[in-house]
Amino acid sequence: MSDRFTDNREDSRFELDVDGKLAFADYQRHAGVLTLPRVEAAMPLRGTGAADRLMQQVITAARAEGVRIKPVCSYAVAWMRRHPENNDLLA
């Protein structure tokens, strides 16, 4: 299993390609904040940890870019609650 993470700015979403299947996080950028209204994984990826790996990459990208995160999607909200070490990024 190989992962390839990209910031697809044209479609305003982060993507994790796992052997040709996608997990993605839609985003909106505004004033140094990434709002995450939707995180989704293709059916074959559900239960494999792909969405978790995607969120880890989103956190890494946000830190590198110096932006904060506003989770709106229920998965993103729950993920951030499970990972309080990233609370410094919450908008």
ABEGO torsion letter per residue (X at the ends): XBBBBBBBAAAGBBBBBBGGBBBBBBBBBBGGBBBBABBBBBAAABGAGAAAAAAAAAAAAAAAAGBBBBBABAAAAAAAAABAAAAAABX
